[in-house]
Amino acid sequence: MKIDYIFRNDMASTFQLSSMILPQLEKKSHGVDVVGMMFFDDNIHVLARGNEFGERLSKVAKEQNILLMICDQCAIRRGFGEGNFEQCGTGEVTAKGTVEGVVAGCFPQLFEALSSSPPDQVITL
């Protein structure tokens, strides 16, 4: 089964991702194929360059071909995006100051990126 995670709720990336999902992905014991992760609001901070969990996740994502996407509008608001609010949703905002492999986007970019390997389920945490 293919899964896409959306980290939306407060502390989802620092609790569920960092203490549960990431260790399981590293051990290859998660039980499903994760095809993507989308980060909203303050959850994007885990992907800051130099963050221990973000660096580990970047490595796993590269090895397991997992999309790491931050909300373009959230990224601009928090200093992790290059662009302006008028570009949100167009694919023109780029991620900055993040671990390797992170892209910025909105739902149209998420859907396009996952279209070649669509998830069977989307889980919002």
Phi, psi and omega in degrees: 000139178257134184236143168240129178260139171242118180264100188246321186277153180310132174067011179300322181281335180268346178250286184298314181291305188291325185258346181239297188293310183301311178302323178292320177297319179297324180273358183057039181238018184289332174094351177219166174268119177270121182260341181197158174219129179242131185245130179240159173053221184287352176297340181291340182298333179296339181266009178295137177307131179094346177289127185305312182291321178297319179295319177295318179295320178301317179297312179297317181299319179295315181293324187253009177057054180254127175289130173245112183233136173252143176303126183299319180292319177297321181295315179298315181298331185252008177081017179251014181225141173260120180144193179226169185298331179294338180272351181300135180086355182261346184089005183270346178280136178244150178284146175217148178072019182251170175294165182299138173095356182277136175240155177256147178181185177231189184304320178301321179288323177298311180299317180295316182296327182268358185296331180280343177214070186294144178287152172279330179218148173244127181245125178257124178245000000 
